[in-house]
Amino acid sequence: MRQLSVACVVGARPNFIKIGPILSELRSRPRFTASLIHTGQHYSPEMSASIFEDLGLPAPDLNLEVGGGSITTQTAEIMLRIERVFLERRPDLLLVVGDVNSTLAAALVAVRHRIPVAHVEAGLRSFDRTMPEEINRIVTDSLSDYLFASERAGIRNLLAEGVPEAKIFFTGNVMIDTLLGSRRRAACSDVVERLGLASRGYIVATLHRPSNVDSPETLAPLIGVLRQASRRMPVVFPAHPRTRQRMEAAGIRQDGLLLVPPLGYLDFLRLMDQARLMLTDSGGIQEETTILGVPCLTLRENTERPVTIEQGTNRLVGTDPATIGAAIEETLARDLPASNTPELWDGRAAARIADVLERVMA
């Protein structure tokens, strides 16, 4: 029986969290040979290298070392470098996860060279095309041969866009595979104590989306809300490098916040797990807090992960400072919410993905 070669392409921190269980599952099955290709889209140690150590990921088989730049520059450079890899290796399948530039770039090149594409986390839609991630999601899904949905809303979206049902597979959320598999090790982190915090006695905030951080007129009021919340309880703010740069360039006041560098996965998981409240514009954190049972206020007007609102702990509050401030007070005044585990968020998503690939690629 011929082995099937799968090229798993990742380039940004959220994708590393998702790819680990899939890579491990594929490599445990004799039918597959799986290679890990790191585009180098995230290139600082805090945002990339430490994740391999935290998650026990093997070193990438290739690192394209693309680095930063504009969306167009980065996407084009990834395409140029990964084309050479595909021409040399001719994988039987490209597997991509999420919605970052690396995902789109690799899919475009694979289709050009008639390499089938599998997209993990397919069908998520914010219905906001000003978000670069939304364009990446839509285009990648339109190119893919196998679409693995993490929640039923993704299936509905794909069917509404005319994707044949035979291409769509409901397999659950691989990010939750990683969370459940890492929770015991994360419990050994001393990050809460190291920062002088008490369990359920602090708020964690993250901001990184361009719509929130690129304009001082938007970012300054959001930071102001965080500073105001810090009068209630400590606010830990692991600042994305780009966010910190924007704050410093605009002279935005940071006093009152516990500003820390980006944290490793295990430290951040422990910090979330013990928090009283999360404030974020991240998609993945909406999912993780749903499983952790931590209240989450999402500082956006939309979410591509509606199950986190329907069954989880997430609430959309937009970016109006008064609305956010009121939501913080309301949340802190209530007990911790009960959270239902969304369907198939059970730690077995990677196994279901591998089962499907074994069947459809036979």
C-alpha positions in Angstrom: 0.0 0.0 0.0 1.5 3.3 -1.1 2.2 5.8 1.6 0.5 9.2 1.2 2.6 12.3 1.8 1.0 15.2 3.6 2.6 18.7 3.7 1.3 20.5 6.8 2.0 24.2 6.4 1.9 26.7 9.4 3.1 30.2 9.9 1.5 31.9 12.9 1.1 31.1 16.6 -2.6 30.0 16.4 -1.8 27.5 13.7 1.0 25.9 15.7 -1.6 25.3 18.5 -3.9 23.5 16.0 -1.4 21.6 13.9 0.3 19.6 16.8 -2.5 17.0 17.3 -3.0 16.5 13.5 0.7 16.0 12.9 1.0 13.6 15.7 -2.1 11.6 14.6 -0.9 11.4 11.0 2.6 10.3 12.0 1.1 7.6 14.1 -0.6 6.0 11.1 1.5 3.8 8.7 -0.5 5.1 5.7 0.9 8.7 6.0 4.2 10.5 5.9 3.6 14.0 7.2 6.1 16.9 7.0 5.8 20.2 8.9 6.6 23.3 6.9 7.0 26.6 8.9 6.7 29.6 6.6 8.2 31.9 9.3 5.2 34.3 9.1 5.6 34.9 12.9 9.3 35.3 13.5 9.8 36.6 17.1 10.7 34.0 19.7 7.7 34.9 21.8 5.3 34.5 18.9 6.8 31.4 17.3 9.7 29.4 18.6 8.6 29.0 22.2 5.4 27.3 21.1 7.3 24.3 19.8 8.8 23.7 23.2 5.6 24.3 25.1 3.6 21.9 22.9 6.3 19.3 22.4 6.1 19.9 18.7 8.9 18.5 16.5 11.2 20.9 14.8 9.9 21.9 11.4 11.2 19.9 8.5 11.5 23.2 6.7 11.5 26.8 7.8 11.0 29.2 4.9 11.9 32.2 7.1 9.7 34.7 5.3 9.4 37.2 8.2 7.2 40.3 8.2 6.0 42.9 5.7 2.7 44.0 4.3 0.0 41.4 3.7 0.7 41.5 0.0 4.5 41.3 0.4 4.3 38.4 2.9 1.7 36.4 0.9 3.8 36.8 -2.3 7.0 35.8 -0.6 5.4 32.7 0.9 4.0 31.7 -2.5 7.4 32.1 -4.1 9.3 30.0 -1.5 6.7 27.3 -1.0 6.3 26.7 -4.8 9.9 25.6 -4.8 9.2 23.1 -2.0 6.1 21.7 -3.8 8.0 21.3 -7.0 10.7 19.4 -5.3 8.6 17.3 -2.9 5.3 16.9 -4.8 3.2 16.0 -1.7 -0.1 14.1 -2.2 -1.9 16.6 -0.1 -1.5 20.1 1.4 -3.1 20.5 4.9 -3.6 24.0 6.1 -5.2 25.4 9.2 -7.0 28.6 10.2 -7.1 31.9 8.3 -3.6 33.5 8.3 -1.6 34.6 5.2 0.4 31.3 5.1 -2.9 29.4 4.8 -4.0 31.3 1.8 -0.6 31.5 0.1 0.1 27.8 0.4 -3.4 26.9 -0.9 -3.1 29.1 -4.0 0.2 27.5 -4.9 -1.0 23.9 -4.3 -4.0 24.4 -6.5 -1.8 25.8 -9.3 0.2 22.6 -9.1 -2.8 20.3 -8.8 -2.1 19.3 -5.3 -5.3 18.6 -3.3 -5.9 20.9 -0.4 -7.4 20.1 3.1 -8.5 23.1 5.1 -9.0 22.6 8.9 -11.3 25.1 10.6 -13.3 25.6 7.3 -16.5 27.6 7.0 -16.0 30.2 9.8 -17.4 33.6 8.7 -17.5 36.9 10.4 -19.3 38.4 7.3 -16.9 41.4 7.6 -14.7 41.6 4.5 -12.7 44.4 6.0 -10.9 41.7 8.0 -7.9 40.2 6.2 -8.7 36.9 7.9 -12.2 36.8 6.3 -10.8 37.0 2.8 -8.2 34.3 3.6 -11.0 32.1 4.9 -13.3 32.6 1.9 -10.6 32.1 -0.7 -9.0 29.1 1.0 -12.4 27.3 1.3 -13.2 27.9 -2.3 -9.9 26.2 -3.3 -10.1 23.3 -0.9 -11.0 19.7 -1.7 -11.6 18.6 1.9 -13.2 21.1 4.3 -13.1 20.2 8.0 -15.5 22.2 10.1 -15.1 22.9 13.8 -18.7 23.9 14.5 -22.0 23.5 12.7 -22.2 27.1 11.7 -19.2 26.5 9.4 -21.1 23.7 7.6 -24.1 26.0 7.1 -21.9 28.8 5.7 -20.2 26.5 3.3 -23.4 25.0 2.0 -24.9 28.5 1.6 -21.8 29.4 -0.6 -22.5 26.4 -2.8 -19.8 24.0 -1.6 -20.8 20.4 -2.3 -21.8 18.6 0.8 -19.5 15.7 0.0 -16.5 17.9 0.5 -17.5 19.0 4.0 -16.7 17.0 7.2 -17.7 17.9 10.7 -14.7 16.9 12.9 -14.6 19.3 15.8 -12.1 21.7 17.1 -8.4 20.8 17.0 -7.4 23.8 19.1 -9.4 22.1 21.9 -7.4 18.9 21.4 -4.3 20.9 22.3 -5.9 22.7 25.2 -7.2 19.5 26.8 -3.9 17.7 26.2 -1.9 20.6 27.7 -4.1 21.6 30.7 -2.3 19.4 33.2 1.2 20.7 32.3 -0.2 24.3 32.2 -1.3 23.8 35.8 2.4 23.5 36.8 3.1 27.0 35.5 3.9 29.6 38.2 2.9 32.5 36.0 0.0 33.6 38.3 2.2 33.6 41.4 5.2 35.1 39.5 3.0 38.1 38.5 1.8 38.5 42.1 -1.8 37.6 41.3 -4.5 35.7 43.0 -6.7 33.0 41.4 -10.0 34.7 40.1 -8.6 38.0 41.2 -7.5 39.5 37.9 -8.5 40.3 34.4 -6.5 39.3 31.3 -6.7 41.5 28.1 -5.3 41.0 24.6 -5.6 43.3 21.6 -4.0 42.7 18.2 -6.5 43.1 15.3 -5.6 46.0 12.9 -9.1 47.5 13.3 -8.5 47.9 17.0 -4.8 48.8 17.2 -3.7 50.5 14.1 -5.6 53.7 14.7 -4.7 55.7 17.9 -8.3 57.1 17.8 -9.5 53.5 18.4 -6.7 52.1 20.4 -6.5 54.9 23.0 -10.1 54.6 24.2 -9.7 50.8 24.4 -6.6 51.1 26.6 -8.5 53.7 28.6 -11.2 51.1 29.4 -8.6 48.7 30.5 -7.0 51.3 32.8 -10.4 52.0 34.2 -11.0 48.3 34.8 -7.7 48.1 36.6 -9.2 50.2 39.4 -11.5 47.2 40.1 -8.8 44.5 39.9 -5.5 44.0 38.3 -5.5 43.9 34.5 -2.7 41.8 32.9 -2.0 42.8 29.3 0.4 40.5 27.4 1.0 43.0 24.6 1.4 41.8 21.0 4.6 43.4 19.7 2.6 45.4 17.1 0.2 46.6 19.7 3.0 47.8 22.0 4.6 49.6 19.1 1.4 51.4 18.3 0.9 52.4 21.9 4.4 53.8 22.2 4.2 55.6 18.9 1.0 57.3 19.8 2.1 58.1 23.4 -0.9 56.2 24.9 -0.8 56.0 28.7 -0.2 52.5 30.1 -0.2 53.2 33.8 -2.4 51.0 35.9 -1.9 48.0 33.5 0.3 45.0 34.2 2.0 45.1 30.8 4.0 41.9 30.1 5.6 40.5 27.0 3.8 37.8 25.0 3.7 34.6 27.0 4.4 31.0 26.1 1.4 28.8 25.5 1.5 27.0 28.8 1.9 30.2 30.8 -0.9 31.9 28.9 -3.2 28.9 29.3 -2.7 28.9 33.1 -3.2 32.7 33.2 -6.5 32.3 31.3 -7.6 29.3 33.4 -7.3 31.3 36.6 -8.7 34.6 35.4 -11.9 36.2 36.5 -12.5 37.7 33.1 -11.0 37.9 29.6 -11.1 40.9 27.3 -10.0 40.1 23.8 -10.3 40.5 20.1 -8.9 37.1 19.4 -10.9 34.3 17.8 -9.0 31.5 19.5 -9.4 32.9 23.0 -13.2 32.9 22.5 -13.0 29.2 22.0 -10.5 28.5 24.8 -12.4 30.4 27.4 -15.6 28.5 26.4 -13.9 25.3 27.5 -12.2 26.9 30.5 -15.5 28.4 31.8 -14.0 31.9 32.0 -16.2 34.9 31.1 -15.0 36.4 27.8 -15.9 39.9 26.5 -15.0 40.1 22.8 -14.1 43.7 21.7 -15.5 43.3 18.2 -18.7 43.9 16.4 -18.8 40.3 15.0 -17.5 36.8 15.6 -16.8 34.0 13.2 -17.3 31.6 16.1 -21.0 31.9 17.1 -21.0 28.6 19.0 -18.9 30.4 21.7 -21.9 32.7 22.3 -24.6 30.1 21.9 -23.0 27.5 24.2 -20.0 29.2 25.7 -19.0 32.0 27.9 -18.4 34.6 25.2 -20.2 37.9 24.7 -19.8 40.4 21.9 -19.5 44.0 23.3 -18.1 46.0 20.3 -15.6 48.7 20.8 -17.6 51.5 22.4 -15.8 52.3 25.7 -19.0 53.0 27.7 -20.5 49.7 26.5 -17.4 47.7 27.4 -17.1 49.4 30.8 -20.7 48.5 31.6 -20.2 44.9 30.4 -17.2 44.6 32.7 -19.1 45.7 35.7 -22.0 43.4 34.9 -19.8 40.4 34.4 -17.8 41.0 37.6 -21.0 41.4 39.6 -22.2 37.9 38.5 -21.0 34.4 39.4 -18.9 32.5 36.9 -21.1 31.3 34.1 -21.9 27.7 33.4 -20.6 26.6 30.0 -21.7 23.7 27.8 -19.0 22.0 25.8 -19.8 22.5 22.1 -20.4 19.4 20.0 -17.2 17.4 19.2 -15.0 19.7 21.2 -13.8 16.6 23.0 -10.1 16.3 22.2 -10.6 13.8 19.3 -10.9 16.2 16.3 -7.4 15.3 14.9 -8.3 11.6 15.0 -11.5 12.3 13.1 -9.6 14.3 10.5 -7.1 11.5 10.0 -9.9 9.0 9.7 -11.5 11.1 6.9 -8.2 11.5 5.0 -7.4 7.8 5.2 -10.8 7.1 3.7 -11.0 9.7 1.0 -7.4 9.4 -0.2 -7.4 5.6 -0.4 
